Amino acid sequence: MQTFAIPAQEKTMRDFLPLEGTDYIEFYVGNAKQSAHYYQSAFGFQPLAYSGPETGVKDKVSYAVRQNKIILVFTTALRTGNLIADHVYLHGDGVKMLSLRVQDSASAWKETTERGAKSFLEPFTLQDEHGKLVMSGIHLYGETIHLFIERKDYHGTFMPGYRPWKPAYNSEPAGLLHVDHCVANVDWNQMERWVAFYEKVMGFRNILSFDDKDISTEYSALMSKVMSNGNGYVKFPINEPAEGKKKSQVEEYLEFYHGEGVQHIALATHDIVKTVSFLKNRGIEFLKIPSSYYDDLLDRVGHIDEDLGPLKDLGILVDRDDEGYLLQIFSKPVEDRPTLFYEIIQRKGAKSFGKGNFKALFEAIEREQEERGNL
Ligand code: FE2
């Protein structure tokens, strides 16, 4: 096992890795053109930028789409026998890069690699007539990468190598605002390793832990720890399977993704009823919640501003932490493999997560697993 050391001179509490949020999330997929269209038509993303043979890139094609602060990039290999093609063969469509916005990419790379991170990309400057952008990167769980993107001196559409993408088709936005958190599924007994990685290499804190007693059903269990950076802009919860009578959702993921990776991406909205209604009408499928969940909901979470009717009709969950409450809902996997899914979240004061919804989510996923014959 890799160990991560805090340098002796690190006596002060300065944030050695100041993060300004998620910059973009890049997926390696089998067909970038069709993925981009799906995220436009079903999730309401807007076309942003394109890179491929027409922009001088010979071996891959990428489409970037945006909705408010969320930028997603879909990349496909044009030929076999390269990293992207191999990634898709092994994992199916999945998240490759979780890119974080920084003021100083070289410093982010230096601070993290000095603390034990494995380098993926040394600081590298991309330049075009719109300025320069610096990127660097480190390895994460599985084949996932954190890129550090410094774009304060870049004024183009997205980044050098891309041109604006302006197709005739544009969808209406769904009200998705920013990335709230991204969750990892890691292997048996690997959660503590990655908690240590985020604490020591990235300077994050463990703000919340759930053990197998908190998150278990009659059949299976998992453990989860939520890691947050200093300013709370970036949160990465980490799940690991736990012993149960049957196969847990994390084990199913690990089997079909062929290893560790991003389990779900949570996207924030100011109006969850409106956003989820939009997404449902565009074909996004959400997990079904039994109506009994709502019978004693208000006893569990106290007063909420929303009417219960629409929440119950859509299957939106409500939970509470010390500071307020949150509304959330989980999609079914968006690929054929039971791997990546989405969460839509609206926070009303709560900055963390509640325990109650984990169980409701878990039971809903188990019903789906059973239908797939994977429980
Ligand atoms: Fe989540």
Residues whose N, C-alpha, C, O or C-beta is under 5 A from the ligand:
A	BS01	FE2	A266 E343
